[in-house]
């Protein structure tokens, strides 16, 4: 573990076609680190093969109960970890969800 191969997307290891969706997968890794304060796949000795196989990192759903923001970030992170890049959310979808969450949060707090 420790973040060696875990910062890459599965398609980077599998000689699959690459596009901007690999950056979305990596954004999921950033969200994981923010939410859990661990590198994704920290619990695996061989994160290369784990990521390559398309297994997402261990996700503790309880993080969603901490706050509205954590709930939204968890939902976005899970969308970023979609194994199939064609089905994975694009960055515009991520931005849309985050903007909507900010607007919802402002409405709730006014």
N, C-alpha and C positions, 0 to 999 in steps of 0.2 A: 504494500500500500504506500501511503505517503505522498501520493500525487504524481508518481512517475508517468505511467501511461494513462492515468485516469483523466487527464485534461484533454484527451483526444476523443473524437467521436468513433463509434464502431466502424463507420465506412472508411475512415482513414486507415484502419488496420486490415481491411478486407479487400483492398484493391477495387472498391466500388467507385462509381463516378462521384466526384466531389463537387459541391456547390456551396452556396452561402449557408445552407442548413447546418453544416458542421460548426459554424460559429454560434448558431442558436443552441446546439448541444453543449458547447463550451460555456455559453451563458448560463445554462442550467447548472453547470459545475460551480460557477461563481455564486449563484443563488444558494446552492447546497452549502457551500462554505460559509456564507452569511447566516444561514438559518441554523446550522448545526455546529459551527466553529471547528469542523473537521474537514479534511480533504475528502472528496467523494471516494468511495471504495477503500477507506482507511482500514477496514476490517479484513481485507483480502491480502494474502501474501503475493498473489499474482494478478494484479489489476489489469495487466495487458490482456490476458485471456478472458477475463471476466467482461471487460469493456468490449472486446472483439466479438464475444458471443451475443452482445446486445442486452446483457443483464444490467438493469439500472442499479445505482447504489441503493443501499438500504435506506428506506424512507420511513421515518417515524411520524405518523399522521398526527400525533399529539401536538406537534409544533403549531398546528393550525389553531389550537385553542389559546395560544399565548396572546394573540392580537389579531385584529382585522388585517393589518399589513402582512403578518406572517401567514395568514390563511391565503391571501392573494398570491404572495410569493411562492408558497407551496404549490398552488394550482398551476402557476406559470412554469415552475420548475418541472413538474410532471409532464407538461406539454412539451417542454424542451427535450425531455428524455425519450420521446417516441423513437423507437428503433428504426423505423422506416423513414428516411429523410423526406420522401414524397408525402408522407402523412404528418410529418413533424410541423408544428406551427412555424410560420416565418416571423422575422423580426418585426414586421408591421403588425402582425397579430399580437405579439408580445406588447408592443407599445400601446396598442389599442386597449388591451386588458388593463395595463398599468394606468393609463389615462382615465379610464372609466372608474377604476378603484380610487384614484385621487379625487375625482368629482364626487363619487359616492361618499367618501370620507368627509369631504368639505360640507356636503349636505347634512350629514349626520351630526357634525360638530357646530352647526350654526343655528 
